[in-house]
């Protein structure tokens, strides 16, 4: 298992969290997602290392911007 942490900017509520969760969950290999608008953190657990650009693109698709911590 691999855990990767990102900071996400622009999230303000539970709906925002749901949008990010929905897009990131579409990525192959993702087994867990913890996202918090309050802390601006996205923690992605996967079976094998994910391509950061794929996660960043998924967050962008949800309407937010992210950076790996």
C-alpha angles and dihedrals in degrees: 000000000000126000121201125185126208135178114229122199127203100034114130107161149016092277089058090051090050092051092052092044091050095052097042092048089063090068116102114252098021109138101168140018128190114181128173127187089193094059098025090230131138118191115190121192117196140174091240133007113295127220104256091215090060092054092045090050091050091051089047090051088055088056102257138096127237142183130196115251 
